[in-house]
Amino acid sequence: MGKNTLNFLRRCWAVILIVSLVAAISIPAAVVIKSIPSPTSNPQLAVVLIKTAQWQGSGVCVSSDGIIMTAAHVLEEAYNIDITFLNGKSYQPTEIFIDKNYDVAFCKIIDEEPFPYLELGDSRKLAVGDKIECIGAPYGLEWWHSYGCLSRKTYNGEISCDIAGNPGNSGGPLLHDNRIVGILTAGYLQADGLIFGVESNYLKLSLQIYKFFDFSEPQSINYIKLDQIWKHI
């Protein structure tokens, strides 16, 4: 075997060895880390006005991808639903989830840009006497702030607050330290500053159940009522 042939074979083996080593090395794919927007420091940016053909109420965005939380009775059986943010942008929900066990509802809106939102706080840390802020649209007065305190907590998630609440406030957030600790669900019109709501830890449970369901592509708004499907879970 000639010298040139041996040199040629050595080069071939060298190339094969290099290719084999390169193939054996696992080169990880580029990992794209998508940053999650932080909750807004201005709570009224996340509060929404909800108008329907029959009535109006309030709500709050709880995720940057457009999950809106409100009271169940605001969205149940409603149609021509319009959800408006402080910046004037309006949306129509693509899906609605109603949990009548806690009088809470969630709906989904879509936009290319992330939505301003507020976090659901830990209501176990909430104590009677803590300062509470309520934002909503009483009698159509948009993004109206009321202040008071927590008056009572019960074992079943109901809370009572000493805050002015009126028609249109339903579904609006109850805030403590810029975190949602409940939503307003009812009030005594004859009483001055007596409202009721559901605390946030119960709302978190309902939100997780909502995320569990896979909504099909809707031709119109897609409804799911939790009280009708417990038996299927």
C-alpha positions as CSV (number, residue, x, y, z in Angstrom):
1,M,0.0,0.0,0.0
2,G,1.5,3.3,-1.1
3,K,2.2,6.3,1.2
4,N,-0.4,8.4,-0.5
5,T,-3.0,5.8,0.0
6,L,-2.2,5.6,3.7
7,N,-2.4,9.3,4.1
8,F,-5.8,9.4,2.3
9,L,-7.2,6.6,4.6
10,R,-5.9,8.5,7.7
11,R,-7.7,11.6,6.5
12,C,-10.9,9.7,5.8
13,W,-10.8,8.1,9.3
14,A,-10.2,11.5,10.9
15,V,-13.2,13.0,9.1
16,I,-15.4,10.0,10.1
17,L,-14.2,10.4,13.7
18,I,-15.0,14.1,13.8
19,V,-18.4,13.6,12.3
20,S,-19.2,10.9,14.8
21,L,-18.2,13.0,17.7
22,V,-20.2,15.9,16.5
23,A,-23.3,13.7,16.0
24,A,-22.9,12.2,19.5
25,I,-22.8,15.6,21.2
26,S,-26.4,16.7,22.1
27,I,-26.7,20.4,21.2
28,P,-29.7,21.8,23.1
29,A,-32.2,23.8,21.1
30,A,-32.4,27.5,21.8
31,V,-34.7,28.1,24.8
32,V,-37.0,31.0,24.4
33,I,-38.0,32.4,27.8
34,K,-41.2,34.4,27.6
35,S,-41.5,36.9,30.4
36,I,-44.7,37.0,32.2
37,P,-46.0,40.6,32.8
38,S,-46.2,41.7,36.4
39,P,-49.5,42.7,38.0
40,T,-50.3,46.3,37.5
41,S,-49.5,48.8,40.3
42,N,-52.6,50.8,39.4
43,P,-55.6,48.6,40.2
44,Q,-58.2,50.6,38.3
45,L,-56.4,49.7,35.0
46,A,-57.4,46.0,35.6
47,V,-61.0,46.8,36.7
48,V,-63.6,46.5,33.9
49,L,-67.1,47.7,33.3
50,I,-69.4,45.0,32.1
51,K,-72.5,46.0,30.1
52,T,-75.1,43.6,28.8
53,A,-78.4,44.0,27.1
54,Q,-80.2,43.6,30.5
55,W,-77.9,45.2,33.1
56,Q,-74.4,46.2,34.0
57,G,-71.8,45.2,36.6
58,S,-68.2,45.3,37.3
59,G,-65.3,42.9,37.0
60,V,-61.5,42.6,37.1
61,C,-58.8,41.0,34.9
62,V,-56.9,38.3,36.8
63,S,-54.4,37.3,34.1
64,S,-52.3,38.9,31.4
65,D,-54.0,36.7,28.8
66,G,-57.4,38.1,29.4
67,I,-59.3,36.1,32.1
68,I,-62.0,38.3,33.6
69,M,-63.6,37.6,36.9
70,T,-67.0,38.9,38.0
71,A,-70.1,37.8,39.9
72,A,-72.1,34.9,38.3
73,H,-75.3,36.9,38.3
74,V,-73.7,39.6,36.1
75,L,-73.1,37.1,33.2
76,E,-75.7,34.4,33.7
77,E,-78.3,34.5,30.9
78,A,-76.8,37.8,29.7
79,Y,-76.3,38.6,26.0
80,N,-74.7,41.4,24.0
81,I,-71.9,41.4,26.6
82,D,-69.4,44.3,26.4
83,I,-66.3,44.5,28.6
84,T,-64.5,47.8,28.8
85,F,-61.2,48.8,30.3
86,L,-60.2,52.2,31.7
87,N,-58.3,53.0,28.4
88,G,-61.6,52.7,26.5
89,K,-60.9,49.4,24.8
90,S,-63.9,47.1,24.7
91,Y,-64.1,43.4,24.1
92,Q,-66.7,40.6,23.7
93,P,-66.0,37.4,25.6
94,T,-65.3,34.2,23.7
95,E,-66.2,31.8,26.6
96,I,-68.0,32.0,29.9
97,F,-67.7,29.8,33.0
98,I,-70.3,30.3,35.7
99,D,-69.9,28.8,39.2
100,K,-73.1,29.4,41.1
101,N,-71.7,27.7,44.2
102,Y,-69.8,30.9,45.0
103,D,-71.6,33.3,42.7
104,V,-68.5,33.8,40.6
105,A,-68.0,33.8,36.8
106,F,-65.0,33.9,34.5
107,C,-64.9,34.9,30.9
108,K,-62.1,35.1,28.3
109,I,-61.2,38.0,26.1
110,I,-58.5,38.1,23.4
111,D,-56.0,40.7,22.3
112,E,-52.5,40.7,20.8
113,E,-51.1,42.7,23.7
114,P,-51.1,41.5,27.4
115,F,-53.8,42.8,29.6
116,P,-53.3,44.7,32.9
117,Y,-54.3,42.4,35.7
118,L,-54.3,42.0,39.5
119,E,-53.3,39.0,41.6
120,L,-55.6,37.0,43.8
121,G,-54.2,37.3,47.3
122,D,-54.3,34.9,50.2
123,S,-57.5,35.6,52.1
124,R,-56.4,33.5,55.0
125,K,-54.1,36.4,56.0
126,L,-57.1,38.8,56.0
127,A,-58.3,39.8,59.5
128,V,-61.4,41.6,60.6
129,G,-60.7,45.3,60.7
130,D,-58.3,45.2,57.7
131,K,-58.7,48.1,55.2
132,I,-60.6,47.1,52.1
133,E,-61.0,49.0,48.8
134,C,-63.8,48.4,46.3
135,I,-63.6,49.5,42.7
136,G,-66.6,49.3,40.4
137,A,-69.4,51.2,38.6
138,P,-72.2,52.0,41.0
139,Y,-75.2,53.3,39.1
140,G,-72.9,53.6,36.0
141,L,-70.3,55.8,37.8
142,E,-67.3,54.2,36.2
143,W,-64.2,53.2,38.2
144,W,-65.6,54.5,41.4
145,H,-63.5,53.8,44.5
146,S,-65.0,53.1,47.9
147,Y,-63.1,52.4,51.2
148,G,-64.0,50.6,54.3
149,C,-62.9,47.6,56.4
150,L,-63.5,43.8,56.7
151,S,-66.4,43.3,59.1
152,R,-66.8,39.5,59.1
153,K,-65.4,36.2,57.8
154,T,-67.3,33.0,57.7
155,Y,-66.4,29.3,57.4
156,N,-67.9,29.0,53.9
157,G,-65.9,31.8,52.2
158,E,-68.4,34.6,52.6
159,I,-67.1,37.9,53.8
160,S,-68.8,41.1,54.9
161,C,-67.4,44.6,54.6
162,D,-68.4,48.0,55.8
163,I,-68.2,49.7,52.4
164,A,-70.7,51.6,50.2
165,G,-72.0,49.3,47.6
166,N,-74.7,49.9,45.0
167,P,-76.2,48.4,41.8
168,G,-73.4,48.2,39.3
169,N,-70.8,47.3,41.9
170,S,-71.5,43.6,41.6
171,G,-68.5,41.6,40.5
172,G,-66.1,44.3,41.3
173,P,-62.9,43.5,43.2
174,L,-62.4,43.9,46.9
175,L,-58.7,44.8,47.4
176,H,-56.2,44.8,50.2
177,D,-52.6,46.0,49.5
178,N,-53.4,46.0,45.8
179,R,-54.3,42.3,45.8
180,I,-57.7,40.8,45.3
181,V,-59.1,39.4,48.5
182,G,-62.7,38.9,47.3
183,I,-65.4,40.1,44.9
184,L,-68.5,41.9,45.7
185,T,-71.6,39.8,45.2
186,A,-74.5,41.4,47.2
187,G,-75.5,44.3,49.4
188,Y,-78.4,45.7,51.4
189,L,-79.8,48.7,49.5
190,Q,-81.6,49.8,52.7
191,A,-78.4,49.7,54.7
192,D,-75.6,52.3,54.5
193,G,-72.3,50.4,53.8
194,L,-73.1,46.8,54.2
195,I,-71.9,44.5,51.4
196,F,-71.1,40.8,51.0
197,G,-68.6,39.0,48.9
198,V,-66.6,35.8,48.4
199,E,-63.0,35.6,49.6
200,S,-60.2,35.1,47.2
201,N,-59.1,31.6,48.2
202,Y,-62.5,30.2,47.2
203,L,-62.2,32.2,44.0
204,K,-58.8,30.6,43.3
205,L,-60.4,27.1,43.5
206,S,-63.1,28.1,41.0
207,L,-60.5,29.6,38.7
208,Q,-58.6,26.4,38.7
209,I,-61.7,24.4,37.8
210,Y,-62.4,26.9,35.0
211,K,-58.9,26.3,33.6
212,F,-59.5,22.6,33.6
213,F,-62.2,22.7,31.0
214,D,-61.4,22.7,27.3
215,F,-63.7,25.0,25.4
216,S,-64.3,24.1,21.8
217,E,-64.1,26.7,19.1
218,P,-67.2,28.7,19.7
219,Q,-69.5,29.9,16.9
220,S,-71.0,32.1,19.6
221,I,-70.3,32.5,23.3
222,N,-69.5,29.2,24.9
223,Y,-71.2,28.7,28.3
224,I,-70.4,26.2,31.1
225,K,-72.3,26.2,34.3
226,L,-70.5,24.5,37.1
227,D,-73.7,23.5,39.0
228,Q,-74.8,21.5,36.0
229,I,-71.6,19.5,35.5
230,W,-70.5,18.5,38.9
231,K,-71.9,15.0,38.3
232,H,-69.6,14.6,35.2
233,I,-66.3,15.3,37.0
